[in-house]
Amino acid sequence: MTAPVRIMGEAIEKPGEKMEMTAPVRISNGASTSSSTTTKVSFVMGKDYTAKTAPKPLDKEVTVRTVPGHVLAVRRFSGAPPKERRVAKERKRIEIALEGEGLGVAKGG
């Protein structure tokens, strides 16, 4: 994957920096208006990067931030982004699997 970034401290902009595709890619829907919904897409940077050493995004709408460590339960999706109905179904499957292991889902999770 080539990320559209500027390498910090370099006078010449480079077209991008080669980096491995990140996983998971997190997608969340935010505020809604009558005409649209704000969607946030988050990419997890590799362990070799920190907020200070990560490539600087060229787009001012893109931010790099540090998220405290946490545990996630995930399901793999391939193809086009899933519809809300499928997301709800897969979320339920995750919740059932977690309950079967004696684990719960955090509020807001």
Backbone as JSON Lines, residues from 0, in Angstrom:
{"i":0,"aa":"M","n":[0.85,-1.16,0.0],"ca":[0.0,0.0,0.0],"c":[0.9,1.22,0.0]}
{"i":1,"aa":"T","n":[0.58,2.2,-0.79],"ca":[1.32,3.45,-0.78],"c":[0.45,4.5,-0.13]}
{"i":2,"aa":"A","n":[0.97,5.1,0.92],"ca":[0.22,6.12,1.65],"c":[0.63,7.5,1.16]}
{"i":3,"aa":"P","n":[-0.34,8.4,0.92],"ca":[0.0,9.76,0.49],"c":[0.49,10.56,1.68]}
{"i":4,"aa":"V","n":[1.8,10.56,1.88],"ca":[2.37,11.18,3.08],"c":[3.58,12.03,2.75]}
{"i":5,"aa":"R","n":[3.95,12.88,3.69],"ca":[5.17,13.67,3.61],"c":[6.07,13.16,4.73]}
{"i":6,"aa":"I","n":[7.31,12.88,4.45],"ca":[8.24,12.4,5.47],"c":[8.69,13.61,6.28]}
{"i":7,"aa":"M","n":[8.51,13.55,7.59],"ca":[8.86,14.66,8.47],"c":[10.34,15.05,8.31]}
{"i":8,"aa":"G","n":[10.59,16.36,8.24],"ca":[11.96,16.84,8.18],"c":[12.57,16.83,6.79]}
{"i":9,"aa":"E","n":[11.88,16.33,5.8],"ca":[12.43,16.29,4.45],"c":[11.93,17.5,3.67]}
{"i":10,"aa":"A","n":[12.81,18.14,2.94],"ca":[12.45,19.34,2.19],"c":[11.62,19.0,0.95]}
{"i":11,"aa":"I","n":[11.83,17.83,0.39],"ca":[11.15,17.44,-0.84],"c":[10.02,16.47,-0.5]}
{"i":12,"aa":"E","n":[8.83,16.78,-1.03],"ca":[7.72,15.86,-0.81],"c":[7.91,14.62,-1.65]}
{"i":13,"aa":"K","n":[7.67,13.49,-1.07],"ca":[7.73,12.22,-1.78],"c":[6.3,11.81,-2.1]}
{"i":14,"aa":"P","n":[6.08,11.05,-3.17],"ca":[4.72,10.67,-3.53],"c":[4.07,9.73,-2.52]}
{"i":15,"aa":"G","n":[4.85,9.07,-1.69],"ca":[4.27,8.17,-0.71],"c":[5.33,7.32,-0.07]}
{"i":16,"aa":"E","n":[4.96,6.66,0.98],"ca":[5.87,5.74,1.65],"c":[5.25,4.37,1.61]}
{"i":17,"aa":"K","n":[6.03,3.39,1.21],"ca":[5.56,2.01,1.13],"c":[5.39,1.47,2.55]}
{"i":18,"aa":"M","n":[4.22,0.89,2.85],"ca":[4.0,0.28,4.15],"c":[3.01,-0.87,4.0]}
{"i":19,"aa":"E","n":[3.08,-1.8,4.91],"ca":[2.17,-2.94,4.87],"c":[0.73,-2.47,5.09]}
{"i":20,"aa":"M","n":[-0.21,-3.19,4.5],"ca":[-1.62,-2.9,4.74],"c":[-1.92,-3.16,6.2]}
{"i":21,"aa":"T","n":[-2.71,-2.3,6.8],"ca":[-2.99,-2.45,8.22],"c":[-4.25,-3.26,8.46]}
{"i":22,"aa":"A","n":[-4.28,-3.88,9.6],"ca":[-5.47,-4.62,10.02],"c":[-5.56,-4.49,11.52]}
{"i":23,"aa":"P","n":[-6.67,-4.28,12.09],"ca":[-7.93,-4.12,11.38],"c":[-8.11,-2.71,10.84]}
{"i":24,"aa":"V","n":[-8.99,-2.6,9.87],"ca":[-9.48,-1.3,9.42],"c":[-10.79,-1.12,10.16]}
{"i":25,"aa":"R","n":[-10.91,-0.04,10.9],"ca":[-12.1,0.19,11.71],"c":[-12.96,1.24,11.02]}
{"i":26,"aa":"I","n":[-14.25,0.95,10.89],"ca":[-15.18,1.87,10.26],"c":[-16.29,2.13,11.25]}
{"i":27,"aa":"S","n":[-16.59,3.42,11.47],"ca":[-17.69,3.76,12.37],"c":[-18.49,4.9,11.78]}
{"i":28,"aa":"N","n":[-19.79,4.85,12.0],"ca":[-20.67,5.92,11.55],"c":[-20.84,6.91,12.68]}
{"i":29,"aa":"G","n":[-20.72,8.18,12.35],"ca":[-20.83,9.24,13.34],"c":[-22.15,9.97,13.22]}
{"i":30,"aa":"A","n":[-22.07,11.26,13.35],"ca":[-23.26,12.11,13.33],"c":[-23.99,12.03,12.01]}
{"i":31,"aa":"S","n":[-25.31,12.08,12.09],"ca":[-26.14,12.05,10.89],"c":[-26.89,13.36,10.74]}
{"i":32,"aa":"T","n":[-27.08,13.76,9.5],"ca":[-27.96,14.88,9.18],"c":[-29.03,14.32,8.27]}
{"i":33,"aa":"S","n":[-29.95,15.14,7.87],"ca":[-31.02,14.66,7.0],"c":[-30.5,14.2,5.64]}
{"i":34,"aa":"S","n":[-29.32,14.71,5.24],"ca":[-28.81,14.37,3.92],"c":[-27.61,13.43,3.91]}
{"i":35,"aa":"S","n":[-26.91,13.28,5.06],"ca":[-25.73,12.42,5.04],"c":[-25.36,11.95,6.44]}
{"i":36,"aa":"T","n":[-24.48,10.96,6.46],"ca":[-23.91,10.43,7.7],"c":[-22.4,10.55,7.6]}
{"i":37,"aa":"T","n":[-21.77,10.98,8.67],"ca":[-20.32,11.07,8.71],"c":[-19.75,9.7,9.02]}
{"i":38,"aa":"T","n":[-18.86,9.23,8.18],"ca":[-18.22,7.93,8.39],"c":[-16.75,8.16,8.71]}
{"i":39,"aa":"K","n":[-16.27,7.49,9.76],"ca":[-14.87,7.59,10.15],"c":[-14.19,6.26,9.83]}
{"i":40,"aa":"V","n":[-13.07,6.34,9.13],"ca":[-12.28,5.15,8.81],"c":[-10.96,5.28,9.55]}
{"i":41,"aa":"S","n":[-10.61,4.26,10.31],"ca":[-9.36,4.27,11.08],"c":[-8.47,3.12,10.63]}
{"i":42,"aa":"F","n":[-7.21,3.43,10.42],"ca":[-6.22,2.42,10.06],"c":[-5.27,2.26,11.23]}
{"i":43,"aa":"V","n":[-4.92,1.06,11.55],"ca":[-3.99,0.78,12.64],"c":[-2.58,0.76,12.06]}
{"i":44,"aa":"M","n":[-1.73,1.62,12.6],"ca":[-0.35,1.69,12.11],"c":[0.44,0.52,12.68]}
{"i":45,"aa":"G","n":[1.44,0.11,11.97],"ca":[2.3,-0.98,12.43],"c":[3.04,-0.62,13.7]}
{"i":46,"aa":"K","n":[3.51,-1.62,14.41],"ca":[4.17,-1.4,15.7],"c":[5.48,-0.62,15.58]}
{"i":47,"aa":"D","n":[6.01,-0.49,14.39],"ca":[7.25,0.26,14.21],"c":[7.04,1.77,14.21]}
{"i":48,"aa":"Y","n":[5.78,2.21,14.23],"ca":[5.47,3.63,14.19],"c":[4.92,4.11,15.53]}
{"i":49,"aa":"T","n":[5.2,5.37,15.84],"ca":[4.56,6.07,16.95],"c":[3.85,7.27,16.34]}
{"i":50,"aa":"A","n":[3.11,8.01,17.15],"ca":[2.45,9.21,16.63],"c":[3.48,10.2,16.08]}
{"i":51,"aa":"K","n":[4.68,10.2,16.64],"ca":[5.73,11.12,16.18],"c":[6.46,10.62,14.95]}
{"i":52,"aa":"T","n":[6.58,9.29,14.79],"ca":[7.35,8.77,13.66],"c":[6.49,8.34,12.48]}
{"i":53,"aa":"A","n":[5.18,8.35,12.65],"ca":[4.29,7.97,11.55],"c":[4.4,9.01,10.43]}
{"i":54,"aa":"P","n":[4.27,8.58,9.18],"ca":[4.31,9.54,8.08],"c":[3.22,10.6,8.26]}
{"i":55,"aa":"K","n":[3.52,11.84,7.93],"ca":[2.57,12.94,8.08],"c":[1.59,12.93,6.91]}
{"i":56,"aa":"P","n":[0.29,12.85,7.19],"ca":[-0.71,12.85,6.1],"c":[-0.68,14.17,5.32]}
{"i":57,"aa":"L","n":[-0.88,14.11,4.03],"ca":[-0.95,15.32,3.21],"c":[-2.3,16.01,3.36]}
{"i":58,"aa":"D","n":[-3.34,15.23,3.58],"ca":[-4.7,15.75,3.72],"c":[-4.89,16.25,5.16]}
{"i":59,"aa":"K","n":[-5.25,17.52,5.33],"ca":[-5.42,18.09,6.66],"c":[-6.61,17.48,7.41]}
{"i":60,"aa":"E","n":[-7.49,16.77,6.72],"ca":[-8.63,16.1,7.37],"c":[-8.19,14.8,8.05]}
{"i":61,"aa":"V","n":[-7.0,14.32,7.73],"ca":[-6.49,13.07,8.29],"c":[-5.62,13.39,9.49]}
{"i":62,"aa":"T","n":[-5.85,12.69,10.59],"ca":[-5.05,12.91,11.79],"c":[-4.41,11.6,12.23]}
{"i":63,"aa":"V","n":[-3.3,11.72,12.93],"ca":[-2.64,10.57,13.54],"c":[-2.77,10.75,15.04]}
{"i":64,"aa":"R","n":[-3.26,9.73,15.72],"ca":[-3.41,9.83,17.17],"c":[-3.08,8.49,17.81]}
{"i":65,"aa":"T","n":[-2.72,8.55,19.07],"ca":[-2.41,7.36,19.83],"c":[-3.66,6.9,20.56]}
{"i":66,"aa":"V","n":[-3.97,5.63,20.45],"ca":[-5.11,5.03,21.14],"c":[-4.57,4.08,22.19]}
{"i":67,"aa":"P","n":[-5.03,4.19,23.43],"ca":[-4.53,3.26,24.46],"c":[-4.77,1.81,24.06]}
{"i":68,"aa":"G","n":[-3.89,0.94,24.5],"ca":[-4.02,-0.48,24.2],"c":[-5.35,-1.04,24.68]}
{"i":69,"aa":"H","n":[-5.92,-1.93,23.9],"ca":[-7.19,-2.56,24.23],"c":[-7.33,-3.86,23.46]}
{"i":70,"aa":"V","n":[-8.31,-4.65,23.83],"ca":[-8.56,-5.93,23.17],"c":[-9.81,-5.78,22.3]}
{"i":71,"aa":"L","n":[-9.74,-6.31,21.1],"ca":[-10.87,-6.27,20.18],"c":[-11.29,-7.67,19.8]}
{"i":72,"aa":"A","n":[-12.57,-7.85,19.56],"ca":[-13.08,-9.08,18.96],"c":[-13.51,-8.69,17.55]}
{"i":73,"aa":"V","n":[-13.07,-9.42,16.56],"ca":[-13.34,-9.03,15.17],"c":[-13.85,-10.2,14.34]}
{"i":74,"aa":"R","n":[-14.51,-9.86,13.26],"ca":[-14.91,-10.83,12.23],"c":[-14.33,-10.31,10.93]}
{"i":75,"aa":"R","n":[-13.87,-11.2,10.1],"ca":[-13.29,-10.83,8.82],"c":[-14.4,-10.63,7.78]}
{"i":76,"aa":"F","n":[-14.29,-9.53,7.05],"ca":[-15.2,-9.25,5.94],"c":[-14.36,-9.11,4.69]}
{"i":77,"aa":"S","n":[-14.88,-9.57,3.59],"ca":[-14.19,-9.35,2.32],"c":[-15.21,-8.79,1.34]}
{"i":78,"aa":"G","n":[-14.7,-8.19,0.3],"ca":[-15.59,-7.62,-0.71],"c":[-16.06,-6.23,-0.32]}
{"i":79,"aa":"A","n":[-17.2,-5.86,-0.85],"ca":[-17.77,-4.53,-0.61],"c":[-18.1,-4.35,0.87]}
{"i":80,"aa":"P","n":[-18.11,-3.1,1.35],"ca":[-18.49,-2.88,2.75],"c":[-19.85,-3.5,3.03]}
{"i":81,"aa":"P","n":[-19.99,-4.15,4.18],"ca":[-21.24,-4.84,4.5],"c":[-22.36,-3.86,4.82]}
{"i":82,"aa":"K","n":[-23.59,-4.29,4.56],"ca":[-24.77,-3.5,4.91],"c":[-24.99,-3.57,6.41]}
{"i":83,"aa":"E","n":[-25.74,-2.62,6.95],"ca":[-25.99,-2.57,8.39],"c":[-26.58,-3.87,8.93]}
{"i":84,"aa":"R","n":[-27.43,-4.51,8.16],"ca":[-28.06,-5.76,8.6],"c":[-26.99,-6.83,8.85]}
{"i":85,"aa":"R","n":[-26.02,-6.93,7.94],"ca":[-24.97,-7.93,8.11],"c":[-24.07,-7.56,9.29]}
{"i":86,"aa":"V","n":[-23.78,-6.28,9.45],"ca":[-22.96,-5.85,10.58],"c":[-23.64,-6.24,11.89]}
{"i":87,"aa":"A","n":[-24.93,-6.02,12.0],"ca":[-25.68,-6.38,13.21],"c":[-25.62,-7.89,13.44]}
{"i":88,"aa":"K","n":[-25.77,-8.67,12.38],"ca":[-25.72,-10.13,12.48],"c":[-24.34,-10.59,12.96]}
{"i":89,"aa":"E","n":[-23.28,-10.03,12.38],"ca":[-21.93,-10.42,12.75],"c":[-21.6,-9.96,14.18]}
{"i":90,"aa":"R","n":[-22.09,-8.79,14.56],"ca":[-21.89,-8.3,15.93],"c":[-22.52,-9.28,16.92]}
{"i":91,"aa":"K","n":[-23.72,-9.74,16.61],"ca":[-24.41,-10.7,17.48],"c":[-23.6,-11.99,17.59]}
{"i":92,"aa":"R","n":[-23.05,-12.47,16.48],"ca":[-22.22,-13.69,16.51],"c":[-21.01,-13.5,17.41]}
{"i":93,"aa":"I","n":[-20.4,-12.32,17.35],"ca":[-19.25,-12.03,18.21],"c":[-19.69,-12.03,19.67]}
{"i":94,"aa":"E","n":[-20.8,-11.37,19.97],"ca":[-21.29,-11.29,21.35],"c":[-21.59,-12.68,21.91]}
{"i":95,"aa":"I","n":[-22.2,-13.54,21.11],"ca":[-22.5,-14.92,21.55],"c":[-21.21,-15.68,21.82]}
{"i":96,"aa":"A","n":[-20.21,-15.52,20.93],"ca":[-18.93,-16.2,21.12],"c":[-18.24,-15.7,22.39]}
{"i":97,"aa":"L","n":[-18.27,-14.4,22.64],"ca":[-17.66,-13.84,23.84],"c":[-18.36,-14.36,25.11]}
{"i":98,"aa":"E","n":[-19.69,-14.36,25.08],"ca":[-20.45,-14.87,26.22],"c":[-20.1,-16.32,26.5]}
{"i":99,"aa":"G","n":[-19.92,-17.11,25.44],"ca":[-19.55,-18.51,25.58],"c":[-18.2,-18.71,26.24]}
{"i":100,"aa":"E","n":[-17.34,-17.68,26.15],"ca":[-16.02,-17.72,26.79],"c":[-16.0,-17.0,28.13]}
{"i":101,"aa":"G","n":[-17.19,-16.56,28.57],"ca":[-17.28,-15.86,29.85],"c":[-16.81,-14.42,29.78]}
{"i":102,"aa":"L","n":[-16.81,-13.84,28.59],"ca":[-16.38,-12.45,28.4],"c":[-17.58,-11.59,28.05]}
{"i":103,"aa":"G","n":[-17.47,-10.31,28.26],"ca":[-18.56,-9.39,27.94],"c":[-18.12,-8.33,26.96]}
{"i":104,"aa":"V","n":[-19.05,-7.48,26.6],"ca":[-18.79,-6.38,25.68],"c":[-18.81,-5.09,26.49]}
{"i":105,"aa":"A","n":[-17.78,-4.26,26.32],"ca":[-17.72,-3.0,27.02],"c":[-18.81,-2.05,26.53]}
{"i":106,"aa":"K","n":[-19.3,-1.22,27.42],"ca":[-20.31,-0.23,27.01],"c":[-19.72,0.67,25.95]}
{"i":107,"aa":"G","n":[-20.53,0.96,24.94],"ca":[-20.04,1.75,23.82],"c":[-19.26,0.92,22.83]}
{"i":108,"aa":"G","n":[-19.1,-0.37,23.11],"ca":[-18.31,-1.24,22.23],"c":[-19.19,-1.97,21.31]}
